[in-house]
Amino acid sequence: MGNNSHKAKDCHKGKENKDRERERGREKDREKDVEDKDRQKDKEQGREKDQDYAKDREEQEKEREKKNAGKGSDKDEKEEKREKEKYKDERIEEVGQLTLDENKEHHRIHLVTIIGEIEGHDNLGSSSKTTKYEHVLPQLAAIEDSQEIDGVLILLNTMGGDVEAGLAIAEMIASLSKPTVSLVLGGSHSIGVPIAVSTDYSFIVPTGTMVIHPVRLSGMVIGVQQTFDYFKQIQNRITGFVCEHCRISKPRLEELMMETGMLTKDVGTVLVGREAVEEGIICEVGGIRDAVAKLHDIVDKRKADTK
């Protein structure tokens, strides 16, 4: 009996020990699960931190690139502006021309200057200020062909010059389909008169002058009737063109040409400012503001008519 009791106790103790070991095993498994979960949670938090860090770095990089791009853009714009101004300066210096395109009307106005002496087939001295027809004529042709140019402004301060070259320039201007306006500044003498009146509208400043005189020929002149007939033919070409493009009559223009009481060393007439308007040669007294405004007005009317 006693042995059986001891055996029962030992069996019971062994069972309790196994239960405790089993419980400890389960406890360890639970602790391991908790540790795994914590470890997984830490990994996820680390991954999120890495993603946030990468995102922040990406945003910072984009911001840096944006700033650099802005600086580059500003630099490019400044460089482009400098190049544009340099190109304009070079064109003014070489041929006295440029395009005016910064106005509120958004019109592209081409500026042509007729200055000094209008050079013919012979080159004048290097000390003379000249307008070369081989520069002006191709540019006028390019203006006519261009769809970007809206109008042409002609500035004149010329003593005259070669008849053939002057008439060629005047005929080219008169035949342009683009709106044209001329402005006589210091003076537009001799063959400069046909150029001044060849535009759609003309202005002269109050102190501007125009000398009207007969044709003159330099060099040897043969005193025969044929020479005087040739003179008359050239003069008729000039007076015919002038009278066709302004309000003065041919008899009155020839009368001004042959005036003997004004010039001491020549025949002809000097018209100052408003006198040129009163004679019907120039349309209006005005300055650059008036000329530019009138040209914009003509451009707007032309565009409205073509719609």
ZAMARGU-4260 file (C-alpha; in steps of 0.2 Angstrom, whole numbers, plus 5000, padded with zeros to 4 digits):
<rodrens>
0) 5000/5000/5000 | 5014/5012/5005 | 5023/5009/4989 | 5008/5012/4978 | 5005/5029/4987
5) 5023/5034/4984 | 5021/5029/4966 | 5005/5039/4964 | 5014/5055/4971 | 5029/5053/4960
10) 5017/5051/4945 | 5008/5066/4950 | 5024/5077/4952 | 5030/5071/4935 | 5014/5076/4927
15) 5015/5093/4936 | 5033/5095/4930 | 5028/5091/4912 | 5014/5104/4913 | 5025/5117/4920
20) 5038/5114/4906 | 5024/5114/4893 | 5018/5131/4900 | 5035/5138/4900 | 5037/5132/4882
25) 5021/5141/4878 | 5027/5156/4887 | 5043/5157/4878 | 5033/5155/4861 | 5022/5169/4866
30) 5037/5180/4871 | 5045/5175/4854 | 5030/5180/4845 | 5029/5197/4854 | 5048/5199/4850
35) 5045/5195/4832 | 5030/5207/4831 | 5041/5221/4839 | 5055/5217/4827 | 5043/5217/4812
40) 5036/5233/4819 | 5053/5241/4820 | 5057/5236/4803 | 5041/5244/4796 | 5045/5260/4806
45) 5063/5260/4799 | 5056/5257/4781 | 5044/5271/4783 | 5058/5282/4790 | 5068/5278/4775
50) 5054/5281/4763 | 5051/5298/4772 | 5069/5302/4771 | 5070/5298/4753 | 5055/5308/4749
55) 5062/5323/4758 | 5078/5321/4749 | 5069/5320/4732 | 5058/5336/4736 | 5074/5345/4741
60) 5083/5340/4725 | 5068/5345/4715 | 5068/5362/4724 | 5086/5364/4721 | 5084/5360/4702
65) 5070/5372/4701 | 5080/5386/4709 | 5095/5382/4697 | 5083/5381/4682 | 5076/5398/4687
70) 5094/5405/4689 | 5098/5398/4672 | 5083/5405/4664 | 5086/5422/4671 | 5104/5421/4664
75) 5098/5415/4647 | 5085/5429/4646 | 5099/5442/4651 | 5111/5435/4638 | 5097/5434/4625
80) 5093/5453/4629 | 5112/5458/4627 | 5114/5448/4611 | 5098/5457/4604 | 5104/5474/4609
85) 5121/5470/4602 | 5113/5465/4585 | 5103/5481/4585 | 5118/5492/4588 | 5127/5483/4574
90) 5113/5485/4562 | 5112/5504/4566 | 5130/5506/4564 | 5132/5496/4548 | 5116/5501/4538
95) 5106/5513/4549 | 5091/5501/4551 | 5083/5491/4564 | 5066/5484/4569 | 5055/5492/4582
100) 5045/5478/4591 | 5043/5484/4609 | 5027/5494/4607 | 5010/5491/4616 | 5002/5489/4599
105) 5013/5474/4596 | 5017/5480/4578 | 5034/5476/4570 | 5040/5493/4562 | 5055/5493/4552
110) 5066/5509/4553 | 5076/5515/4538 | 5087/5530/4538 | 5092/5540/4523 | 5106/5551/4529
115) 5121/5561/4522 | 5123/5560/4503 | 5114/5546/4493 | 5128/5537/4485 | 5127/5532/4466
120) 5137/5520/4456 | 5154/5528/4462 | 5160/5526/4480 | 5161/5543/4489 | 5176/5547/4501
125) 5178/5538/4517 | 5175/5554/4527 | 5157/5556/4519 | 5142/5550/4528 | 5132/5541/4514
130) 5117/5531/4511 | 5121/5516/4499 | 5107/5510/4488 | 5114/5493/4487 | 5110/5492/4506
135) 5093/5500/4505 | 5085/5491/4490 | 5088/5473/4496 | 5081/5478/4513 | 5065/5485/4505
140) 5063/5469/4495 | 5065/5459/4511 | 5052/5470/4520 | 5040/5467/4506 | 5042/5448/4506
145) 5041/5447/4526 | 5025/5443/4534 | 5032/5449/4551 | 5035/5467/4546 | 5019/5478/4548
150) 5025/5495/4543 | 5040/5505/4538 | 5046/5522/4545 | 5058/5532/4535 | 5069/5545/4543
155) 5077/5558/4532 | 5092/5570/4535 | 5100/5570/4518 | 5108/5583/4507 | 5103/5573/4491
160) 5114/5565/4479 | 5113/5553/4464 | 5097/5555/4454 | 5096/5537/4448 | 5099/5530/4466
165) 5087/5542/4474 | 5073/5539/4462 | 5076/5520/4463 | 5074/5521/4482 | 5059/5532/4481
170) 5051/5520/4468 | 5054/5505/4479 | 5046/5514/4494 | 5031/5519/4484 | 5028/5502/4478
175) 5028/5493/4495 | 5012/5485/4500 | 5017/5489/4519 | 5011/5505/4527 | 5024/5518/4526
180) 5028/5535/4534 | 5042/5547/4532 | 5049/5560/4544 | 5060/5574/4538 | 5072/5579/4552
185) 5087/5591/4548 | 5083/5592/4529 | 5078/5582/4514 | 5086/5592/4499 | 5087/5589/4481
190) 5083/5570/4477 | 5078/5568/4495 | 5062/5577/4490 | 5055/5562/4480 | 5060/5550/4494
195) 5051/5561/4507 | 5035/5561/4497 | 5035/5542/4492 | 5027/5536/4508 | 5009/5535/4512
200) 5010/5549/4524 | 5024/5562/4527 | 5030/5573/4542 | 5043/5587/4543 | 5049/5594/4560
205) 5046/5613/4562 | 5065/5617/4559 | 5067/5604/4545 | 5071/5611/4527 | 5069/5605/4509
210) 5079/5613/4495 | 5070/5612/4478 | 5081/5615/4463 | 5084/5610/4445 | 5095/5595/4440
215) 5113/5598/4441 | 5127/5588/4432 | 5145/5587/4438 | 5160/5584/4426 | 5161/5589/4408
220) 5146/5596/4399 | 5144/5597/4381 | 5134/5613/4376 | 5123/5606/4363 | 5104/5604/4362
225) 5104/5586/4366 | 5112/5589/4383 | 5098/5601/4388 | 5085/5589/4382 | 5093/5576/4393
230) 5092/5588/4407 | 5074/5591/4404 | 5070/5573/4403 | 5078/5569/4420 | 5069/5584/4428
235) 5053/5578/4421 | 5055/5561/4429 | 5058/5570/4446 | 5044/5582/4445 | 5032/5569/4438
240) 5036/5557/4453 | 5035/5571/4466 | 5018/5578/4459 | 5011/5561/4458 | 5014/5557/4476
245) 5009/5574/4484 | 4997/5589/4482 | 5009/5601/4473 | 5006/5605/4455 | 5019/5603/4442
250) 5019/5621/4437 | 5021/5627/4455 | 5035/5614/4458 | 5045/5620/4443 | 5042/5638/4448
255) 5050/5634/4465 | 5064/5626/4456 | 5068/5641/4445 | 5067/5654/4459 | 5082/5666/4457
260) 5080/5677/4472 | 5083/5665/4486 | 5099/5656/4484 | 5115/5666/4480 | 5125/5653/4471
265) 5111/5643/4463 | 5093/5644/4458 | 5079/5636/4468 | 5069/5638/4484 | 5072/5633/4502
270) 5056/5628/4511 | 5056/5627/4530 | 5044/5616/4541 | 5027/5622/4538 | 5031/5630/4521
275) 5033/5613/4514 | 5016/5608/4521 | 5008/5624/4514 | 5016/5621/4497 | 5008/5603/4497
280) 5024/5594/4497 | 5023/5587/4515 | 5007/5581/4523 | 5010/5588/4541 | 5022/5596/4553
285) 5026/5584/4567 | 5040/5574/4576 | 5044/5556/4579 | 5029/5554/4591 | 5017/5559/4577
290) 5025/5549/4564 | 5025/5533/4574 | 5007/5536/4580 | 5002/5539/4562 | 5010/5523/4556
295) 5002/5512/4570 | 4985/5520/4565 | 4988/5516/4546 | 4993/5498/4551 | 4978/5495/4562
300) 4966/5502/4548 | 4975/5490/4535 | 4973/5475/4546 | 4954/5480/4550 | 4951/5481/4531
305) 4959/5464/4527 | 4948/5455/4540
</rodrens>
